[in-house]
Amino acid sequence: MFKNSRIFVAGHTGLLGTALLAKLKEKGAAKIITRKHSELDLTDRGHVERFFREEKPEIVFLAAGKTGGIAASSAYPATFFHENAAMQINVIEAAQKYGVRHFVFYGSSCMYPRNSPQPIKEEYLMTGPLDEFSEAYAGAKISGVLACRAYNSQYRTNRFIAVVPNTLYGPNDHFSIENSHVFSALLRRFHEAKVLDKQEVALWGSGNPRREFIFSEDVADASIFLVENAGKLDNTHYNAGTGVDYSIRELAGIIARKIGYGGEIRWDATRPDGVSRKLLDSSRIEQLGWKPSVTIEEGLERTYKWYLENVEGAGR
Ligand SMILES: NC(=O)c1ccc[n+]([C@@H]2O[C@H](COP(=O)([O-])OP(=O)(O)OC[C@H]3O[C@@H](n4cnc5c(N)ncnc54)[C@H](OP(=O)(O)O)[C@@H]3O)[C@@H](O)[C@H]2O)c1
């Protein structure tokens, strides 16, 4: 299916996009189409339309998005809403208009209500209030999931696939102070503390919230699996996680040990913790036959290796 198809990986320079390129190449994909953000702004409807008309992609992975940690998404909620909503509306409509065979959209675990029972099942969507700090981003993501459902329903197809991965980590993640997520932020903080021989690292929050982390290539693998099994999918979204979560304190311990940081970790409990737990129930995709294959130890090893090799360029 992938060998001879024209495959557009939108956002190919990002964390998920680079993982998709790697996995698709493993599958023998020879006709991958990419455009940098500077070459094709997906929020621009006219450009998107022209691109689809000229390039005629057959399979599309929408791994482009306006992403960032909670500080960025709560400081710029309008930007997060607008850019994500515009990208998905433009690309989904073009995918329909130009007959794309398979389209994959990525939701996010923050789409689910902040007080969801754990683990979070797909059907908990829109059953309660969202976390206030990420609601604009989450709102855009919910509309993307609903768009996939609506296009499948109106056009009597199963071409529009919505995957909801939990928190990704891996090579090509953001490691800058202002734009990193918890995994990459911890990795950088402990690495720098080790290099500078610091005796203490101060971290935000109590360390008690629990989070589920999935290696970027596992999400790419899940996406490809869903495309391959499109004929068996219901018209709904599919969670993709590992089924294992860690407290931030446990994760900090794992990363500090791997890096070889032996100093103190001080928790600043006056800082906000966010949602107490976000563990996805991924049994729906597992029942179809998919499961993740990268352990946190292996994923951390590969991410840290990438960070060390690209450390100068990683402060993006
Ligand atoms: N990371 C996670 O934990 C996570 C979890 C769940 C879902 N997701 C979703 O998965 C998708 C990929 O996330 P990611 O972490 O891989 O993001 P990322 O590393 O920030 O990469 C985003 C990619 O999108 C491109 N991009 C951004 N705005 C664009 C625009 N207007 N036009 C064209 N390209 C644009 C970026 O290019 P530039 O860098 O050049 O701007 C980059 O290549 C996103 O939809 C995200 O919401 C991510």
The ligand as an SDF file (V2000), in Angstrom:
LIG
                    3D

 48 52  0  0  0  0  0  0  0  0999 V2000
    4.0670   16.0860   20.9430 N   0  0  0  0  0  0  0  0  0  0  0  0
    3.0560   15.5070   21.5980 C   0  0  0  0  0  0  0  0  0  0  0  0
    3.1750   15.0900   22.7700 O   0  0  0  0  0  0  0  0  0  0  0  0
    1.7200   15.3160   20.9100 C   0  0  0  0  0  0  0  0  0  0  0  0
    0.7240   14.5910   21.5890 C   0  0  0  0  0  0  0  0  0  0  0  0
   -0.5140   14.4240   20.9590 C   0  0  0  0  0  0  0  0  0  0  0  0
   -0.7330   14.9660   19.6960 C   0  0  0  0  0  0  0  0  0  0  0  0
    0.2450   15.6770   19.0680 N   0  0  0  0  0  0  0  0  0  0  0  0
   -0.0570   16.2320   17.7520 C   0  0  0  0  0  0  0  0  0  0  0  0
    0.7590   15.5960   16.7810 O   0  0  0  0  0  0  0  0  0  0  0  0
    1.0840   16.5380   15.7450 C   0  0  0  0  0  0  0  0  0  0  0  0
    2.5990   16.6020   15.6260 C   0  0  0  0  0  0  0  0  0  0  0  0
    3.1520   17.0280   16.8790 O   0  0  0  0  0  0  0  0  0  0  0  0
    4.7180   17.1900   17.0820 P   0  0  0  0  0  0  0  0  0  0  0  0
    4.9770   17.0970   18.5320 O   0  0  0  0  0  0  0  0  0  0  0  0
    5.4480   16.3450   16.1190 O   0  0  0  0  0  0  0  0  0  0  0  0
    4.9130   18.7260   16.6500 O   0  0  0  0  0  0  0  0  0  0  0  0
    6.2490   19.5140   16.3120 P   0  0  0  0  0  0  0  0  0  0  0  0
    7.4580   18.7400   16.6810 O   0  0  0  0  0  0  0  0  0  0  0  0
    6.0830   20.8740   16.9050 O   0  0  0  0  0  0  0  0  0  0  0  0
    6.2070   19.6240   14.7170 O   0  0  0  0  0  0  0  0  0  0  0  0
    5.1930   20.3620   14.1070 C   0  0  0  0  0  0  0  0  0  0  0  0
    5.4720   20.4260   12.6340 C   0  0  0  0  0  0  0  0  0  0  0  0
    4.4410   21.1910   12.0190 O   0  0  0  0  0  0  0  0  0  0  0  0
    5.0390   22.2230   11.2190 C   0  0  0  0  0  0  0  0  0  0  0  0
    4.1350   23.3600   11.1560 N   0  0  0  0  0  0  0  0  0  0  0  0
    3.6960   24.1260   12.1780 C   0  0  0  0  0  0  0  0  0  0  0  0
    2.8610   25.0700   11.7190 N   0  0  0  0  0  0  0  0  0  0  0  0
    2.7700   24.8810   10.3750 C   0  0  0  0  0  0  0  0  0  0  0  0
    2.0570   25.5480    9.3350 C   0  0  0  0  0  0  0  0  0  0  0  0
    1.2530   26.6110    9.5880 N   0  0  0  0  0  0  0  0  0  0  0  0
    2.1980   25.1040    8.0690 N   0  0  0  0  0  0  0  0  0  0  0  0
    3.0040   24.0570    7.7890 C   0  0  0  0  0  0  0  0  0  0  0  0
    3.6990   23.3760    8.7200 N   0  0  0  0  0  0  0  0  0  0  0  0
    3.5810   23.7970   10.0140 C   0  0  0  0  0  0  0  0  0  0  0  0
    6.3420   22.5190   11.9440 C   0  0  0  0  0  0  0  0  0  0  0  0
    7.2500   23.2020   11.1170 O   0  0  0  0  0  0  0  0  0  0  0  0
    8.1250   24.4020   11.7750 P   0  0  0  0  0  0  0  0  0  0  0  0
    8.8280   23.7870   12.9640 O   0  0  0  0  0  0  0  0  0  0  0  0
    9.0350   24.8110   10.6810 O   0  0  0  0  0  0  0  0  0  0  0  0
    7.1360   25.4520   12.1930 O   0  0  0  0  0  0  0  0  0  0  0  0
    6.7930   21.0970   12.2650 C   0  0  0  0  0  0  0  0  0  0  0  0
    7.3370   20.4790   11.1340 O   0  0  0  0  0  0  0  0  0  0  0  0
    0.4390   17.8580   16.1510 C   0  0  0  0  0  0  0  0  0  0  0  0
   -0.8160   17.9740   15.5470 O   0  0  0  0  0  0  0  0  0  0  0  0
    0.2500   17.7120   17.6370 C   0  0  0  0  0  0  0  0  0  0  0  0
   -0.7970   18.5080   18.0980 O   0  0  0  0  0  0  0  0  0  0  0  0
    1.4740   15.8460   19.6350 C   0  0  0  0  0  0  0  0  0  0  0  0
  1  2  1  0
  2  3  2  0
  2  4  1  0
  4  5  1  0
  4 48  2  0
  5  6  2  0
  6  7  1  0
  7  8  2  0
  8  9  1  0
  8 48  1  0
  9 10  1  0
  9 46  1  0
 10 11  1  0
 11 12  1  0
 11 44  1  0
 12 13  1  0
 13 14  1  0
 14 15  2  0
 14 16  1  0
 14 17  1  0
 17 18  1  0
 18 19  2  0
 18 20  1  0
 18 21  1  0
 21 22  1  0
 22 23  1  0
 23 24  1  0
 23 42  1  0
 24 25  1  0
 25 26  1  0
 25 36  1  0
 26 27  1  0
 26 35  1  0
 27 28  2  0
 28 29  1  0
 29 30  1  0
 29 35  2  0
 30 31  1  0
 30 32  2  0
 32 33  1  0
 33 34  2  0
 34 35  1  0
 36 37  1  0
 36 42  1  0
 37 38  1  0
 38 39  2  0
 38 40  1  0
 38 41  1  0
 42 43  1  0
 44 45  1  0
 44 46  1  0
 46 47  1  0
M  CHG  2   8   1  16  -1
M  END
$$$$
